[in-house]
Amino acid sequence: MQSFFTICRLGACFLAFSLPAHAQVMVDFAQNDASMTLALDIYGNARTIDAPTGAELTYSKKGVLFAAIPDVTGFVRVSPLLDAHAPEVRVEKIGEGPILNGYKTVNWRLLVNRKPCGQLFTSAELAKALNFNMTDISRLNLATGLLATSDISTQPCTYYDVPRALGNMLGFPLAYEGVDGTTKVLAIRNGDKVIYDMPPKNLQRALGDDVRALFLKSRLPTDVQKTYENTRPGDLTPDEKVEVLKHLQEVPQR
C-alpha cells in the first residue's frame, strides 16, 4: 500500500494563507492520480475519507485512529504505536527550501533503518498554526496502513514513526519526493468550526483480520468482489481472507 502522506515534487507557490484561530482548516493533498482532504479541528484532531471505500477516518491528537468502515459495526480503534512496531525515522538537514503555499520551508533528507527514503520540505510555522505536524502525519499514515495489513515491516519508507520531539522540530510537511512516490499539498483553506468527538468505549471495537477483510473487500471493484465471493470466503479463516483479498488488490484492473 503506497503512502498517501509521502509528499511531492515542488508545485507552484501560493500566496500566504492566514489561518483563523477558531475555524476548521482543510488541507488538500494530491498524489499522482489520487487526492485527499484532511480536515483539522482546533485541537489537532483530524478527519478524512478513504475514497475507495467511503470509510470515515478520525484521528485523535493522542495518536489513535477511529475508522467507521462500511459493513463494520462500531468504530474500529487503531493504536499504531501499540500495533505497528514501526521503525523510527531519522533526518539530516540539507538546507533552506523554497516558499510553498506561502510558507518558508526547510529541506530534510529522510532516513529509515539508516537507508535514505526521500527528501522532505516542512514548515514549523504552519505546524504551529495547525497544531499538527510530521508526528501526526506519520501516525495517521501508520494507522491507515494497519487497516489493510498487519505487517508493515516490508515497507519501511512508507510506514515509520516520527517521535513527538522530532515532529515538533520538523513541522508540517508541504512537499516530499521519495522512493515510494511523490505527493504535494495543493491548498490550505478555511472550513466551518468543528470539534471532533471520539466515539465512546462501548462503540469501539478492536482491529483484527475480520475487520481488515471487510475493509479490503470494500476497496475492490464490484466485479472483483463477485470473484472473491466465488472463492467461498465462508470456508476461509480471517487471515486467509486477508491474503486472498490482498492478492485481488494486486490484480490489474481493466
C-alpha positions as CSV (number, residue, x, y, z in Angstrom):
1,M,0.0,0.0,0.0
2,Q,1.6,3.3,-1.1
3,S,1.6,6.0,1.5
4,F,-0.7,8.9,0.7
5,F,1.3,11.1,3.1
6,T,4.6,11.0,1.3
7,I,4.7,14.4,-0.2
8,C,6.0,15.5,-3.6
9,R,7.9,17.3,-6.3
10,L,7.6,21.0,-5.8
11,G,4.5,22.6,-7.1
12,A,3.7,26.3,-7.7
13,C,3.9,28.7,-4.8
14,F,0.7,30.2,-3.4
15,L,0.0,33.4,-1.6
16,A,0.4,33.3,2.2
17,F,-2.6,31.9,3.9
18,S,-3.9,33.5,7.1
19,L,-5.2,30.8,9.4
20,P,-8.1,31.8,11.7
21,A,-7.8,31.0,15.4
22,H,-11.1,29.0,15.7
23,A,-12.1,27.7,12.3
24,Q,-11.6,24.3,10.9
25,V,-8.7,24.1,8.4
26,M,-8.8,21.9,5.2
27,V,-5.6,20.7,3.7
28,D,-5.9,19.3,0.1
29,F,-3.3,16.7,-0.9
30,A,-2.6,15.1,-4.2
31,Q,-0.5,12.0,-5.1
32,N,-0.3,11.0,-8.7
33,D,-3.9,10.4,-9.7
34,A,-5.2,10.3,-6.1
35,S,-6.5,13.2,-4.0
36,M,-7.5,13.6,-0.3
37,T,-8.6,16.3,2.0
38,L,-7.5,16.4,5.7
39,A,-9.9,18.4,7.9
40,L,-8.4,19.6,11.1
41,D,-10.1,21.0,14.2
42,I,-8.6,23.5,16.6
43,Y,-7.2,20.8,18.9
44,G,-5.2,19.0,16.2
45,N,-7.7,16.2,15.7
46,A,-8.3,15.3,12.0
47,R,-10.8,13.6,9.8
48,T,-10.6,12.3,6.2
49,I,-12.4,9.9,3.9
50,D,-10.9,6.8,2.4
51,A,-12.1,7.4,-1.2
52,P,-12.1,3.8,-2.4
53,T,-14.3,2.5,0.5
54,G,-16.0,5.6,1.8
55,A,-14.7,4.8,5.3
56,E,-14.6,7.8,7.6
57,L,-11.2,8.1,9.5
58,T,-11.0,10.2,12.6
59,Y,-7.5,10.8,14.1
60,S,-7.1,11.8,17.7
61,K,-4.2,14.0,18.7
62,K,-3.3,11.3,21.2
63,G,-2.2,9.2,18.2
64,V,-5.3,6.9,17.9
65,L,-7.4,6.4,14.8
66,F,-11.1,5.6,14.7
67,A,-12.4,4.1,11.5
68,A,-16.1,4.0,10.5
69,I,-16.0,1.3,7.8
70,P,-19.0,0.2,5.7
71,D,-20.4,-3.1,6.8
72,V,-18.4,-3.0,10.1
73,T,-20.4,-2.4,13.3
74,G,-19.0,0.2,15.6
75,F,-15.8,2.3,15.3
76,V,-12.6,0.4,14.7
77,R,-9.8,1.6,17.1
78,V,-6.3,1.6,15.7
79,S,-3.4,2.4,18.0
80,P,-0.4,2.4,15.7
81,L,2.4,2.7,18.3
82,L,1.0,-0.4,20.0
83,D,0.0,-2.4,16.9
84,A,2.6,-1.4,14.3
85,H,6.1,-1.7,15.9
86,A,7.3,0.7,13.2
87,P,10.9,1.9,12.9
88,E,11.7,5.4,13.9
89,V,12.8,7.9,11.2
90,R,16.0,10.0,11.2
91,V,16.5,13.2,9.3
92,E,19.5,15.2,8.0
93,K,19.1,18.9,7.3
94,I,20.0,19.7,3.7
95,G,19.3,23.5,3.8
96,E,16.6,26.0,3.3
97,G,13.8,25.0,1.0
98,P,11.5,27.1,-1.3
99,I,8.4,29.0,-0.3
100,L,5.4,26.7,-0.7
101,N,1.8,27.7,-0.2
102,G,3.1,30.9,1.3
103,Y,5.4,29.3,3.9
104,K,9.1,29.1,4.1
105,T,10.3,25.5,4.2
106,V,13.4,23.6,5.4
107,N,14.7,20.7,3.2
108,W,15.5,17.4,5.0
109,R,16.8,14.0,4.0
110,L,14.6,11.3,5.4
111,L,16.3,8.0,6.6
112,V,14.7,4.8,7.9
113,N,16.8,1.9,9.1
114,R,19.8,4.1,8.0
115,K,18.6,4.0,4.4
116,P,17.6,7.1,2.5
117,C,13.9,7.3,1.7
118,G,13.5,10.7,0.2
119,Q,13.6,14.5,0.6
120,L,11.1,16.4,2.8
121,F,10.1,20.1,2.8
122,T,8.5,21.2,6.1
123,S,7.2,24.3,7.8
124,A,7.4,24.7,11.6
125,E,5.3,27.9,11.3
126,L,2.5,26.1,9.6
127,A,2.6,23.2,12.1
128,K,2.1,25.6,15.0
129,A,-0.9,27.2,13.2
130,L,-2.5,23.8,12.5
131,N,-1.5,22.1,15.8
132,F,-0.5,19.2,13.6
133,N,3.0,18.1,12.4
134,M,5.0,15.2,11.0
135,T,4.4,13.0,14.1
136,D,0.6,13.2,13.4
137,I,1.1,12.6,9.7
138,S,3.2,9.5,10.3
139,R,0.8,8.0,12.9
140,L,-2.3,8.7,10.8
141,N,-0.5,7.0,7.9
142,L,0.6,4.0,10.1
143,A,-3.0,3.6,11.3
144,T,-4.4,3.7,7.8
145,G,-1.9,1.1,6.7
146,L,-2.8,-1.2,9.5
147,L,-6.4,-1.3,8.3
148,A,-5.0,-3.2,5.2
149,T,-2.2,-5.2,6.7
150,S,-0.8,-6.4,10.0
151,D,2.8,-6.5,8.6
152,I,4.2,-3.1,7.7
153,S,7.8,-4.2,8.0
154,T,8.3,-4.7,4.3
155,Q,7.7,-1.0,3.5
156,P,9.9,1.0,5.9
157,C,10.0,4.0,3.7
158,T,6.2,4.1,3.8
159,Y,5.4,3.1,7.3
160,Y,7.6,4.7,10.1
161,D,7.1,6.7,13.3
162,V,8.2,10.2,13.9
163,P,8.8,10.8,17.6
164,R,6.9,13.8,19.0
165,A,10.1,15.9,19.7
166,L,11.3,15.3,16.1
167,G,7.9,16.1,14.7
168,N,7.8,19.4,16.7
169,M,11.2,20.3,15.1
170,L,10.3,19.3,11.6
171,G,6.8,20.9,11.4
172,F,4.2,20.2,8.8
173,P,5.2,18.5,5.5
174,L,4.4,20.6,2.4
175,A,6.4,18.5,-0.1
176,Y,8.2,15.3,-0.4
177,E,9.8,13.2,-3.1
178,G,10.6,9.6,-2.2
179,V,11.3,6.1,-3.2
180,D,7.6,5.1,-2.7
181,G,6.1,8.0,-4.8
182,T,5.6,11.8,-4.6
183,T,2.8,13.9,-3.2
184,K,2.1,17.6,-2.7
185,V,-0.1,19.9,-0.7
186,L,-2.3,21.6,-3.2
187,A,-4.2,24.1,-1.0
188,I,-4.9,25.1,2.6
189,R,-8.3,26.7,3.2
190,N,-10.8,27.6,5.8
191,G,-13.8,25.5,6.8
192,D,-16.6,25.7,9.3
193,K,-15.7,25.5,13.0
194,V,-15.8,21.8,14.0
195,I,-14.5,19.9,17.1
196,Y,-14.3,16.2,16.6
197,D,-15.7,13.9,19.3
198,M,-14.1,10.4,19.6
199,P,-16.6,7.5,19.9
200,P,-17.4,6.2,23.5
201,K,-15.8,3.0,24.5
202,N,-19.0,1.0,24.2
203,L,-19.0,1.8,20.4
204,Q,-15.3,1.0,19.9
205,R,-14.1,-2.3,18.6
206,A,-10.6,-3.9,18.2
207,L,-8.8,-4.1,14.9
208,G,-8.4,-7.7,13.6
209,D,-8.2,-9.7,10.4
210,D,-12.0,-9.9,10.3
211,V,-12.2,-6.1,10.0
212,R,-9.2,-6.0,7.6
213,A,-11.0,-8.4,5.3
214,L,-14.2,-6.3,5.2
215,F,-12.0,-3.1,4.6
216,L,-10.1,-4.8,1.8
217,K,-13.2,-6.2,0.2
218,S,-14.8,-2.8,0.1
219,R,-11.8,-1.4,-1.8
220,L,-12.4,-3.8,-4.7
221,P,-14.5,-3.0,-7.8
222,T,-17.9,-4.7,-7.8
223,D,-16.9,-7.3,-10.4
224,V,-13.8,-8.3,-8.4
225,Q,-15.9,-8.5,-5.2
226,K,-18.0,-11.1,-7.1
227,T,-14.9,-13.0,-8.0
228,Y,-14.0,-13.0,-4.3
229,E,-17.4,-14.3,-3.3
230,N,-16.9,-17.2,-5.7
231,T,-13.9,-18.3,-3.6
232,R,-16.4,-19.3,-0.9
233,P,-14.9,-17.0,1.7
234,G,-17.2,-18.5,4.4
235,D,-14.8,-21.5,4.4
236,L,-11.7,-19.3,5.0
237,T,-10.3,-18.1,8.3
238,P,-10.0,-14.3,8.7
239,D,-6.2,-14.3,7.9
240,E,-6.8,-16.4,4.8
241,K,-9.5,-14.0,3.7
242,V,-7.0,-11.1,4.1
243,E,-4.4,-12.9,2.0
244,V,-6.9,-13.7,-0.8
245,L,-8.1,-10.1,-0.8
246,K,-4.6,-8.7,-0.8
247,H,-3.9,-10.8,-3.9
248,L,-7.0,-9.4,-5.6
249,Q,-5.9,-5.9,-4.8
250,E,-2.8,-6.5,-6.9
251,V,-4.7,-7.8,-10.0
252,P,-4.6,-5.1,-12.7
253,Q,-8.0,-3.6,-13.3
254,R,-9.3,-3.1,-16.8
